Amino acid sequence: MLVAFAKLSQPSSTRLLSEQIAAAVPRKCAEDGLNFDTQYIEVRHVAHDLVNNLQTGFPSPG
């Protein structure tokens, strides 16, 4: 599972929710005999660049 978020509040309610989901899903997968890995990607530090890209269609150098 890949979890990306850019919520600006601290602590991020999105991060807290994603941590709960990321803990529950692998447990359920293990019960079903499946392997599951979770990776978090913090995008808060590039939130401004992401918004600019969405609005203009051009990525920033960052």
N, C-alpha and C positions, 0 to 999 in steps of 0.2 A: 504494500500500500504506500503510495506516495502522497504526502500531505503537505500542501503549500498554503500559506496564508500571509496576509499583509495587514491584519488588524492593527491599528495604531495605539489602542489603549493598553495600559500595563496594569495588572496582568490582562492578557488577551483572553476574553471569553471564548473566542474561536479556538485558541490554542488549548485551553482547558478541555473543551468539548472534544477536540481532535485527539487529545491524549487519552481520554476515556474510551473513545471508539477504538483507537489504536491498541489499547490494552485488551479490549473485549474481543475484537475480531480474531487475533491470533489464538486466543484461548479456544474459541469456538472451532477454528480451523484445526487446531491440534486434536480436539475431541473427534473430529471427522477424519483424522489421519492426514491432514494437509499441512504443508509447510507454508509459513507466511512470514514476511519480513516487512518492517515498517521503517520508513525514512522520512525525517522532517526536513523541510526546507524553509528557512526564514527568509521572507522577501520584504520585510519591513524596511530594510536599508535601501531598497531600490523601488519603493512604492511610488515615489514621485516620478521616476523614470518610466515605470510601467503605465502610469496614468497618461503621461505625455505621449507615449507610444500609442496608446489606445485612441487618444484624441487626434493625433497628427498622422498616425500611420508610419511614423519614422522612429526607429530606435535611437536612443541616445548613445553616445560613446561608452557610457558606463554599462 
